[in-house]
Amino acid sequence: MGLLENKRALITGLISDRSIAHGIADAFHKQGAQLAFTYQSEKVKDRVCKIAEKWNSSLVYQCDVSSDENIQQVFTSLNEHWDTLDILIHSIAFAPSDQLEGDYFDCVNRDGFRIAHDVSSYSLAALAKAAHPMMKDQRGSILAMTYLGAERTVQNYNVMGVAKASLEANVRYLANSLGPKDIRVNAISAGPIRTLAASGIKDLRKMLSYYETIAPLRRKVTIEEVGDTAAFLCSDMARGITGEVIHVDAGYHIIGMPAALD
């Protein structure tokens, strides 16, 4: 029996077979979970539906997380097929491209700041609110995806780093609020992975190369490794863990000053 046998999971942020959400979905499927998905716009609907089919799922819903009405409609529709929900995966982040290049002070502006925080951080609380009626009494688990840029400055990550810091604080506050309702809230801080979302960050290739040189394991992490950690955190094996940010980054976050390179 898998770790997630008979559990139902809604996964947001699936956009391609290279996305972190894909790694999570695959791990969940292998561990016995039933899956449902959201997609951001009609532009990617067919792609997401096709990917979902390989996990025997036809539950795919459009969700613009900047709209409370749209979010609520997702759960109204999902409730027509499932009466309960055990797991909610938040794998959503966005900032305008002009916010992800150059010096933070020079490029940050009010609109970019607002959009990054609304889509990348507030959406976790909005989704949790809408999911709660289906998750209560289920010993549910909510899991968000974050990055080291929330803790330290990362070149070109800029306002997204500030939004991820907000997301991590959001995780802690939600964990405290939802703990008495027996719902756990955690986050995974994954190392840099060449996903479609990450491709918007300037000099990503250089970042990945440097990462492999410095990380204690001397390699990048994979979406499969993130997925396996997600499966554990959302299983009953992790029933005593909430409010945590777990790093899956080949140990990169422990390094203070790297050893001099030859």
Phi, psi and omega per residue, in radians:
M1 nan 2.345 -3.129
G2 -1.316 2.861 3.135
L3 -1.071 -0.485 -3.051
L4 -2.018 0.424 -3.140
E5 -0.965 2.275 3.094
N6 1.223 0.163 3.066
K7 -1.643 2.608 -3.127
R8 -1.969 2.265 -3.046
A9 -2.246 2.332 2.988
L10 -1.802 2.147 -3.086
I11 -1.996 2.110 3.080
T12 -1.730 2.732 3.010
G13 1.579 0.080 3.078
L14 -1.245 2.188 -3.124
I15 -2.394 -0.397 3.115
S16 -2.812 3.027 3.124
D17 -1.353 0.028 3.061
R18 -1.835 -0.006 -3.095
S19 -1.411 2.681 3.083
I20 -1.050 -0.640 3.105
A21 -1.034 -0.575 3.096
H22 -1.153 -0.783 3.105
G23 -1.053 -0.676 3.118
I24 -1.187 -0.809 -3.132
A25 -1.043 -0.745 -3.119
D26 -1.126 -0.757 3.117
A27 -1.122 -0.727 3.129
F28 -1.092 -0.762 3.141
H29 -1.068 -0.762 3.133
K30 -1.108 -0.490 -3.135
Q31 -1.634 0.170 2.968
G32 1.692 0.098 -3.107
A33 -1.355 2.641 2.934
Q34 -1.586 2.457 -2.973
L35 -2.132 2.541 2.953
A36 -2.362 2.747 -3.010
F37 -2.411 2.789 2.950
T38 -2.146 2.739 3.028
Y39 -2.322 2.726 -2.987
Q40 -1.410 -0.696 -3.058
S41 -2.616 2.916 3.137
E42 -1.044 -0.442 -3.122
K43 -1.007 -0.587 -3.081
V44 -1.932 0.064 -3.060
K45 -0.972 -0.934 -3.077
D46 -1.057 -0.688 3.141
R47 -1.100 -0.806 -3.123
V48 -1.158 -0.723 3.120
C49 -1.058 -0.715 -3.141
K50 -1.143 -0.733 3.112
I51 -1.129 -0.743 -3.112
A52 -1.063 -0.541 -3.112
E53 -1.031 -0.577 -3.080
K54 -1.239 -0.254 3.035
W55 -1.853 0.339 3.078
N56 1.062 0.625 3.133
S57 -2.039 2.327 3.018
S58 -2.021 0.141 -3.118
L59 -1.597 1.583 -3.067
V60 -2.315 2.177 -3.004
Y61 -2.266 2.463 3.053
Q62 -1.267 2.346 -3.138
C63 -2.584 1.942 2.982
D64 -1.682 1.855 -3.005
V65 -1.253 -0.067 3.036
S66 -1.466 -0.010 -3.133
S67 -2.100 2.014 3.099
D68 -1.098 -0.618 3.138
E69 -1.134 -0.735 3.129
N70 -1.136 -0.742 3.103
I71 -1.051 -0.811 -3.132
Q72 -1.088 -0.642 3.136
Q73 -1.108 -0.612 3.095
V74 -0.995 -0.836 -3.080
F75 -1.320 -0.520 3.034
T76 -1.097 -0.781 3.133
S77 -1.193 -0.742 -3.135
L78 -1.099 -0.635 -3.121
N79 -1.148 -0.290 3.067
E80 -1.279 -0.324 -3.140
H81 -1.926 -0.649 3.131
W82 -2.100 2.391 3.069
D83 -1.566 -0.242 3.124
T84 -2.416 2.842 3.081
L85 -2.413 2.293 -3.106
D86 -1.722 -0.563 -2.972
I87 -2.401 2.381 3.027
L88 -2.184 2.143 3.119
I89 -1.877 2.151 3.099
H90 -1.825 1.821 3.137
S91 -2.218 1.020 -3.014
I92 -2.262 2.298 3.046
A93 -2.737 2.522 3.093
F94 -2.800 2.465 2.932
A95 -2.525 2.559 3.084
P96 -0.970 2.536 -3.034
S97 -1.039 -0.530 -3.126
D98 -1.251 -0.125 3.097
Q99 -1.613 -0.114 -2.998
L100 -2.008 0.552 3.128
E101 -2.701 2.280 3.079
G102 1.641 -2.891 -3.100
D103 -1.322 2.369 -3.096
Y104 -0.987 -0.838 -3.094
F105 -1.052 -0.674 -3.093
D106 -1.265 -0.628 -2.994
C107 -1.737 -0.363 -3.068
V108 -1.140 2.395 3.061
N109 -2.521 2.951 -3.018
R110 -1.072 -0.798 -3.105
D111 -1.140 -0.785 3.131
G112 -1.083 -0.718 3.118
F113 -1.091 -0.805 -3.118
R114 -1.106 -0.819 -3.108
I115 -1.104 -0.797 -3.125
A116 -1.035 -0.746 -3.122
H117 -1.284 -0.662 -3.140
D118 -1.114 -0.906 -3.065
V119 -1.319 -0.708 -2.983
S120 -1.558 -0.421 -3.083
S121 -2.107 -1.017 -3.079
Y122 -1.022 -0.550 -3.102
S123 -1.019 -0.489 3.090
L124 -1.094 -0.823 3.119
A125 -1.145 -0.704 -3.133
A126 -1.102 -0.762 3.110
L127 -1.162 -0.694 3.123
A128 -1.091 -0.724 3.106
K129 -1.063 -0.784 -3.106
A130 -1.255 -0.544 -3.123
A131 -1.380 -0.396 -2.981
H132 -0.922 -0.778 -3.136
P133 -1.010 -0.544 3.124
M134 -1.508 -0.347 -3.066
M135 -1.682 -0.355 -3.080
K136 -1.074 2.494 -3.125
D137 1.211 0.242 -3.115
Q138 -1.908 0.057 -2.997
R139 0.884 0.911 -2.997
G140 -1.284 2.905 3.129
S141 -2.374 2.277 3.070
I142 -2.017 2.326 -3.068
L143 -2.350 2.257 3.138
A144 -1.984 2.743 3.110
M145 -1.854 2.238 3.132
T146 -2.293 -2.936 -3.056
Y147 -2.712 2.741 -3.085
L148 -1.009 -0.399 3.085
G149 -1.042 -0.227 3.036
A150 -1.290 -0.435 -3.058
E151 -1.817 -0.545 -3.066
R152 -2.368 2.737 3.091
T153 -1.261 2.377 3.110
V154 -2.244 2.226 -3.088
Q155 -0.938 2.286 3.096
N156 1.286 -0.144 3.138
Y157 -1.330 -0.622 2.897
N158 0.862 -2.176 -3.007
V159 -1.121 -0.401 3.090
M160 -1.157 -0.595 3.070
G161 -1.099 -0.699 3.110
V162 -1.167 -0.683 3.106
A163 -1.167 -0.654 3.106
K164 -1.199 -0.592 3.038
A165 -1.088 -0.713 3.062
S166 -1.080 -0.736 3.125
L167 -1.053 -0.756 -3.127
E168 -1.149 -0.654 3.049
A169 -1.149 -0.674 3.084
N170 -1.012 -0.750 3.098
V171 -1.002 -0.804 -3.097
R172 -1.159 -0.769 -3.134
Y173 -1.172 -0.689 3.084
L174 -1.158 -0.683 3.117
A175 -1.036 -0.713 3.134
N176 -1.200 -0.698 -3.109
S177 -1.273 -0.678 -3.038
L178 -1.618 -0.176 3.111
G179 -0.972 -0.812 3.105
P180 -1.097 -0.320 3.088
K181 -1.614 0.135 3.124
D182 1.110 0.610 3.037
I183 -2.024 2.196 -3.134
R184 -1.655 2.576 3.130
V185 -2.340 2.123 -3.132
N186 -2.411 3.070 3.087
A187 -2.468 2.660 2.988
I188 -1.948 2.216 3.037
S189 -1.726 1.722 -3.074
A190 -1.524 2.587 3.018
G191 -1.175 2.946 -3.123
P192 -1.118 2.302 -3.131
I193 -2.279 2.477 -3.099
R194 -1.334 1.406 3.086
T195 -1.839 2.979 3.084
L196 -1.075 -0.691 -3.137
A197 -1.119 -0.738 -3.107
A198 -1.226 -0.390 -3.090
S199 -1.104 -0.288 3.113
G200 -1.357 -0.143 -3.132
I201 -1.566 2.207 -3.112
K202 -1.097 2.499 3.071
D203 1.104 0.539 3.136
L204 -1.031 -0.695 -3.113
R205 -1.062 -0.754 3.116
K206 -1.123 -0.679 3.130
M207 -1.071 -0.780 -3.131
L208 -1.140 -0.691 3.134
S209 -1.125 -0.785 3.112
Y210 -1.087 -0.734 -3.123
Y211 -1.001 -0.804 -3.135
E212 -1.099 -0.520 -3.123
T213 -1.345 -0.571 -2.994
I214 -1.708 -0.643 -3.058
A215 -1.002 2.427 -3.139
P216 -0.908 -0.633 3.120
L217 -1.439 -0.061 3.098
R218 0.966 0.729 3.082
R219 -2.853 2.917 3.026
K220 -1.414 2.890 2.999
V221 -1.668 2.920 -3.107
T222 -2.056 2.843 3.080
I223 -1.131 -0.475 3.113
E224 -1.185 -0.676 3.126
E225 -1.188 -0.675 3.067
V226 -1.134 -0.723 3.137
G227 -1.082 -0.727 3.134
D228 -1.121 -0.693 3.104
T229 -1.150 -0.703 3.100
A230 -1.062 -0.733 3.137
A231 -1.060 -0.746 3.099
F232 -1.095 -0.871 -3.063
L233 -1.101 -0.487 -3.116
C234 -1.641 0.017 3.137
S235 -1.648 2.956 3.095
D236 -1.204 -0.262 3.066
M237 -1.096 -0.439 -3.116
A238 -1.869 0.451 -3.011
R239 -1.106 -0.283 3.115
G240 -1.716 0.150 -3.076
I241 -1.933 2.144 3.022
T242 -2.664 2.673 3.136
G243 1.314 0.244 -3.066
E244 -1.757 2.658 2.945
V245 -2.005 1.925 -3.097
I246 -1.692 2.166 -3.138
H247 -1.489 2.176 3.011
V248 -2.101 1.448 -2.946
D249 -2.552 0.452 -3.129
A250 1.046 0.371 3.085
G251 1.507 0.079 -3.041
Y252 -0.983 -0.629 -3.024
H253 -1.179 -0.254 -3.115
I254 -1.491 -0.193 -3.045
I255 -1.394 2.238 3.047
G256 -1.581 -1.372 3.056
M257 -1.942 2.065 3.141
P258 -1.129 2.659 3.054
A259 -1.099 2.603 3.137
A260 -1.074 2.390 -3.111
L261 -1.554 2.458 3.086
D262 -1.253 nan nan
